[in-house]
Amino acid sequence: MAAMSISASLRPDGSSSSPQSVIFFLGLYMMAIGAGGIKPCVSSFGADQFDDTDPTERLKKNSFFNWFFFSVYIGSFVAGTVVVWVQDHYGWVIGLWIPTLFIALAMASFFLGSSSYRVQKPLGSPLVSVCQVIVAAVRKRNVDLPRDASLLYELPEDVPMAEGTKKLQHTPVIRFLDKAAVISSAEELYSAPWRVCTVTQVEELKIVIGMLPIWATGIVFFAVLAQFSSTFLVQGRMMDTMVGTFAIPPASLACFDAVSVILFVPVYDRVLIPTARRFTGNERGFSELQRFPIGLFLSILVMAAAAVVETRRLALGRMCILWQV
């Protein structure tokens, strides 16, 4: 963000190799790397601060995610209103240094709390375990599976598991992977783990494979979410941005999305979830498999509404930008 701010303060000369262009693209690439480091880790690191074995903390963790997104969308609202207004009236230099300052403050507050965080110790790369199961199963593709699943290799009961992990029971699905846990010879148990794997390792890979179709639905959701920062902005520029004597910048339309989340999260957390909990018996109100289709169904309604608005805009030529809201 500092590089982006500095690039805005330099005088452009129209050359793609100018200092401004170099610093600008350097800033963009660093932002992509930085966002890639933060986004997959920040919510899971927050979840690590709660003990799943404690019923009270488990409920607090569920609530944490609601308020986490509440905070994120407050930032989105400020960015879509205050920062956009500053950029329109005072230029990009000040408009970019403001979020740069806030990121610096966020980093400082994060490090100030370091002594109080619960840090989960890494248990090794899950990718290595996945690859070991696949390699071992392919190597033993011609081996016959035993009729009794108890003959498959697993660590003895008296061998402790790593902290935070537990043994998994065998399941009769994707049986080809079970070949990775077949003991062909006693020597294998003392050789490299790429030849024989435990039932728990095999079952972990089965779980990942079973999750793939669910994760794939996220592609559809993010295809919808991407429209807020792309198609909707282009559409907004083609609409009448004047509401009375006030002109609404198309980039500020995202703040309405933020406002809806800010208003709905307290209702969701304090009213909807406790009500759903009484009907479903689930402490989280709705299970994960129920939340996915509910969210995807609502995204269908979102895109249908947007399509209707665009159809009318093309027919009328000009429409008030508030129709996007």
LINTA-V66518 format. One record per residue. N is the residue number from 0. SS is DSSP state (hx for helix, st for strand, lp for the rest). PHI is phi in whole degrees, -180 to 180 (* if undefined). Layout:
# LINTA-V66518
N,SS,PHI + N,SS,PHI
This chain:
# LINTA-V66518
0,lp,* + 1,hx,-64 + 2,hx,-64 + 3,hx,-62 + 4,hx,-66 + 5,hx,-66 + 6,hx,-63 + 7,hx,-70 + 8,hx,-86 + 9,lp,-86 + 10,lp,-82 + 11,lp,-73 + 12,lp,-121 + 13,lp,83 + 14,lp,-94 + 15,lp,-71 + 16,lp,-105 + 17,lp,-68 + 18,hx,-55 + 19,hx,-62 + 20,hx,-65 + 21,hx,-62 + 22,hx,-67 + 23,hx,-61 + 24,hx,-70 + 25,hx,-61 + 26,hx,-62 + 27,hx,-61 + 28,hx,-66 + 29,hx,-67 + 30,hx,-64 + 31,hx,-64 + 32,hx,-66 + 33,hx,-63 + 34,hx,-64 + 35,hx,-65 + 36,hx,-79 + 37,hx,-81 + 38,hx,-59 + 39,hx,-78 + 40,hx,-108 + 41,hx,-65 + 42,hx,-72 + 43,hx,-70 + 44,hx,-65 + 45,hx,-63 + 46,hx,-65 + 47,lp,-65 + 48,lp,-78 + 49,lp,-117 + 50,lp,-93 + 51,lp,-66 + 52,lp,-80 + 53,lp,-99 + 54,hx,-55 + 55,hx,-66 + 56,hx,-68 + 57,hx,-64 + 58,hx,-68 + 59,hx,-65 + 60,hx,-65 + 61,hx,-60 + 62,hx,-71 + 63,hx,-56 + 64,hx,-63 + 65,hx,-62 + 66,hx,-76 + 67,hx,-61 + 68,hx,-69 + 69,hx,-57 + 70,hx,-66 + 71,hx,-59 + 72,hx,-77 + 73,hx,-64 + 74,hx,-61 + 75,hx,-63 + 76,hx,-65 + 77,hx,-63 + 78,hx,-64 + 79,hx,-79 + 80,hx,-116 + 81,hx,-64 + 82,hx,-67 + 83,hx,-62 + 84,hx,-64 + 85,hx,-63 + 86,hx,-64 + 87,hx,-71 + 88,hx,-103 + 89,hx,-124 + 90,lp,97 + 91,hx,-74 + 92,hx,-62 + 93,hx,-66 + 94,hx,-62 + 95,hx,-90 + 96,hx,-70 + 97,hx,-62 + 98,hx,-65 + 99,hx,-62 + 100,hx,-63 + 101,hx,-68 + 102,hx,-66 + 103,hx,-62 + 104,hx,-66 + 105,hx,-63 + 106,hx,-63 + 107,hx,-64 + 108,hx,-66 + 109,hx,-63 + 110,hx,-71 + 111,hx,-64 + 112,lp,-91 + 113,hx,-56 + 114,hx,-69 + 115,hx,-103 + 116,lp,-77 + 117,lp,-90 + 118,lp,-109 + 119,lp,-77 + 120,lp,-71 + 121,lp,-64 + 122,lp,-106 + 123,lp,100 + 124,lp,-78 + 125,hx,-67 + 126,hx,-65 + 127,hx,-63 + 128,hx,-62 + 129,hx,-62 + 130,hx,-65 + 131,hx,-62 + 132,hx,-64 + 133,hx,-64 + 134,hx,-64 + 135,hx,-64 + 136,hx,-67 + 137,hx,-67 + 138,hx,-61 + 139,lp,-107 + 140,lp,-60 + 141,lp,-96 + 142,lp,-82 + 143,lp,-81 + 144,lp,-80 + 145,lp,-71 + 146,lp,-68 + 147,lp,-96 + 148,hx,-65 + 149,hx,-69 + 150,hx,-81 + 151,lp,-71 + 152,lp,-73 + 153,lp,-149 + 154,lp,-64 + 155,lp,-59 + 156,lp,-62 + 157,lp,-83 + 158,lp,-90 + 159,lp,-70 + 160,lp,-85 + 161,lp,-63 + 162,lp,-59 + 163,lp,90 + 164,lp,-121 + 165,lp,-148 + 166,lp,-74 + 167,lp,-111 + 168,lp,-78 + 169,lp,-67 + 170,lp,-124 + 171,lp,-84 + 172,lp,-125 + 173,lp,44 + 174,hx,-64 + 175,hx,-57 + 176,hx,-66 + 177,hx,-61 + 178,hx,-63 + 179,hx,-66 + 180,hx,-100 + 181,lp,-80 + 182,lp,-92 + 183,lp,-81 + 184,lp,-153 + 185,hx,-63 + 186,hx,-65 + 187,hx,-61 + 188,hx,-65 + 189,hx,-109 + 190,lp,-101 + 191,lp,-63 + 192,lp,-69 + 193,lp,-83 + 194,lp,-108 + 195,lp,-143 + 196,lp,-122 + 197,lp,-80 + 198,hx,-59 + 199,hx,-61 + 200,hx,-60 + 201,hx,-62 + 202,hx,-68 + 203,hx,-63 + 204,hx,-67 + 205,hx,-60 + 206,hx,-63 + 207,hx,-61 + 208,hx,-62 + 209,hx,-66 + 210,hx,-81 + 211,hx,-54 + 212,hx,-61 + 213,hx,-71 + 214,hx,-60 + 215,hx,-62 + 216,hx,-65 + 217,hx,-63 + 218,hx,-61 + 219,hx,-64 + 220,hx,-62 + 221,hx,-73 + 222,hx,-65 + 223,hx,-71 + 224,hx,-61 + 225,hx,-64 + 226,hx,-66 + 227,hx,-65 + 228,hx,-107 + 229,lp,-137 + 230,hx,-59 + 231,hx,-65 + 232,hx,-67 + 233,hx,-63 + 234,hx,-61 + 235,hx,-62 + 236,hx,-68 + 237,lp,-92 + 238,lp,-106 + 239,st,-78 + 240,lp,-87 + 241,st,-84 + 242,st,-121 + 243,lp,71 + 244,lp,-102 + 245,st,-107 + 246,st,-96 + 247,lp,-92 + 248,lp,-63 + 249,hx,-55 + 250,hx,-66 + 251,hx,-82 + 252,hx,-62 + 253,hx,-63 + 254,hx,-67 + 255,hx,-68 + 256,hx,-62 + 257,hx,-65 + 258,hx,-61 + 259,hx,-62 + 260,hx,-69 + 261,hx,-60 + 262,hx,-76 + 263,hx,-86 + 264,hx,-59 + 265,hx,-61 + 266,hx,-66 + 267,hx,-63 + 268,hx,-75 + 269,hx,-99 + 270,hx,-119 + 271,hx,-66 + 272,hx,-64 + 273,hx,-59 + 274,hx,-68 + 275,hx,-63 + 276,hx,-60 + 277,hx,-69 + 278,hx,-87 + 279,hx,-91 + 280,lp,77 + 281,lp,-89 + 282,lp,-64 + 283,lp,-93 + 284,lp,87 + 285,lp,-123 + 286,lp,-75 + 287,hx,-60 + 288,hx,-70 + 289,hx,-83 + 290,hx,-68 + 291,hx,-57 + 292,hx,-66 + 293,hx,-63 + 294,hx,-64 + 295,hx,-68 + 296,hx,-64 + 297,hx,-64 + 298,hx,-67 + 299,hx,-63 + 300,hx,-63 + 301,hx,-59 + 302,hx,-68 + 303,hx,-64 + 304,hx,-63 + 305,hx,-63 + 306,hx,-66 + 307,hx,-64 + 308,hx,-61 + 309,hx,-66 + 310,hx,-61 + 311,hx,-68 + 312,hx,-63 + 313,hx,-64 + 314,hx,-76 + 315,hx,-92 + 316,lp,92 + 317,lp,-131 + 318,lp,-136 + 319,st,-66 + 320,hx,-64 + 321,hx,-65 + 322,hx,-63 + 323,lp,-65 + 324,lp,-65
